[in-house]
Amino acid sequence: MKYELYYWPYIQGRGEYVRLALEDAGAAYVDVARGSGGTSAMMRMMGEGATPPFAPPFLKAGKLVVGQTANILHYLGARHGLAPKTEASRLWVHQLQLTITDLVLEIHDTHHPLGPSLYYEDQKAPAKKRTDEFWNERVPKYLGYFEDLVKGNGGFYVTGRRITYVDLSLFQIVEGLRYAFPKRMNAFEKKIPLLLALRDRVAARPKIRAYLESERRIPFNEDGIFRRYKELDL
Amino acid sequence: MKYELYYWPYIQGRGEYVRLALEDAGAAYVDVARGSGGTSAMMRMMGEGATPPFAPPFLKAGKLVVGQTANILHYLGARHGLAPKTEASRLWVHQLQLTITDLVLEIHDTHHPLGPSLYYEDQKAPAKKRTDEFWNERVPKYLGYFEDLVKGNGGFYVTGRRITYVDLSLFQIVEGLRYAFPKRMNAFEKKIPLLLALRDRVAARPKIRAYLESERRIPFNEDGIFRRYKELDL
């Protein structure tokens, strides 16, 4: 069975956390909306059936359709060795992923504090305020939390010596913050040496490296979650 | 075993979705932070052990500590008949709860568009804009989605004839929007007759009714997620 991933074709966005897991697992999948007619197929599926997704990304696995990024990773992690085996450990890695979900939304809100339906150009002043707030208060809290977890586990991955989908997502967080806020992130990085080492460890995994060098990896751009707007950086 | 719920003692907040599930299940629990020394105990637990929660609410079940509202409900639902039994169905109700999580954060952002660390008084103008956007674009999308699901399932609960924790959360969403935005919600309610009927069905459940009449139910107030600020209503 080939998985079908449904997500917007021109951005990394929330779909990227799923792509990274599928790629690291070496799972067979089609990124449906990047193919001909794929976006229309995606839109149709959102209004269909007994369990229509509210929004992309969603994953079709045979007859099953799973939506919400963290829920998709919860499902994939159990099947592809990207989550631990006990129920308690699975709840824990899922809990960490949900904290990353919260962080991702706060990253999105730096450029869209007045809501997702208005243009960035219509909310530049509040975006600047929210971004300052985000870097002063929220980044230290979130990344400090994950840095401490890696430290507590011997400095390798967030739950110990074995990789989980949470580590793949933390890789993406570091990459994204570096892209969107190069100066702010550069000034902050000395506080998170273990997360940076984790990022390098993920990037060096053969399947991830091959993915990052391929055309399957969509470049960062200003339609995604992580946007480089000079006026929001330092 | 008595569950221990850890959450801020003066607000409903995100903890309320867990309280409603525990109450409807008739589960034995202590709302720890509402007791003497409880808030200090909660703060201590956030820095302790191998799996420290990032933020309240979290639930202690024996030795297990589970954080993130939707994750707690995923755990409780399976144990107390508030979730279906198959894996596919459980992923589906969890997916719905994660969509409610997104909605709750958007509700919070109506009064805190510039971030959670600044006061409302320092962001009144952007709050008004974000609230307009929320009611014009987001409420119809979210509540319309759930209304359609209830309709598709025969008009009873969101997944059919049997209640799940998602229905308890939808009850709270309707209550909260009525509290925070009485005029806007009053104007909107004609579009969601089935969700209102679902709200009444939940409120009439004996254990929920007893809970709502008890002192265990903290009244809505302007420190929670749902805040009544006249200038944000119509």
HADDOCK unambig.tbl for C-alpha pairs under 7 A between the chains (distance, minus, plus):
assign (segid A and resid 64 and name CA) (segid B and resid 88 and name CA) 6.99 0.50 0.50
assign (segid A and resid 66 and name CA) (segid B and resid 91 and name CA) 7.00 0.50 0.50
assign (segid A and resid 67 and name CA) (segid B and resid 95 and name CA) 6.04 0.50 0.50
assign (segid A and resid 68 and name CA) (segid B and resid 95 and name CA) 5.86 0.50 0.50
assign (segid A and resid 68 and name CA) (segid B and resid 98 and name CA) 6.86 0.50 0.50
assign (segid A and resid 71 and name CA) (segid B and resid 91 and name CA) 6.99 0.50 0.50
assign (segid A and resid 71 and name CA) (segid B and resid 95 and name CA) 6.38 0.50 0.50
assign (segid A and resid 88 and name CA) (segid B and resid 64 and name CA) 6.98 0.50 0.50
assign (segid A and resid 91 and name CA) (segid B and resid 71 and name CA) 6.98 0.50 0.50
assign (segid A and resid 95 and name CA) (segid B and resid 67 and name CA) 6.05 0.50 0.50
assign (segid A and resid 95 and name CA) (segid B and resid 68 and name CA) 5.85 0.50 0.50
assign (segid A and resid 95 and name CA) (segid B and resid 71 and name CA) 6.38 0.50 0.50
assign (segid A and resid 98 and name CA) (segid B and resid 68 and name CA) 6.84 0.50 0.50
assign (segid A and resid 113 and name CA) (segid B and resid 113 and name CA) 5.18 0.50 0.50
assign (segid A and resid 113 and name CA) (segid B and resid 114 and name CA) 6.10 0.50 0.50
assign (segid A and resid 114 and name CA) (segid B and resid 113 and name CA) 6.09 0.50 0.50
assign (segid A and resid 114 and name CA) (segid B and resid 126 and name CA) 6.65 0.50 0.50
assign (segid A and resid 114 and name CA) (segid B and resid 129 and name CA) 6.53 0.50 0.50
assign (segid A and resid 114 and name CA) (segid B and resid 130 and name CA) 4.57 0.50 0.50
assign (segid A and resid 115 and name CA) (segid B and resid 130 and name CA) 5.94 0.50 0.50
assign (segid A and resid 115 and name CA) (segid B and resid 133 and name CA) 6.66 0.50 0.50
assign (segid A and resid 126 and name CA) (segid B and resid 114 and name CA) 6.63 0.50 0.50
assign (segid A and resid 129 and name CA) (segid B and resid 114 and name CA) 6.49 0.50 0.50
assign (segid A and resid 130 and name CA) (segid B and resid 114 and name CA) 4.56 0.50 0.50
assign (segid A and resid 130 and name CA) (segid B and resid 115 and name CA) 5.95 0.50 0.50
assign (segid A and resid 133 and name CA) (segid B and resid 115 and name CA) 6.64 0.50 0.50
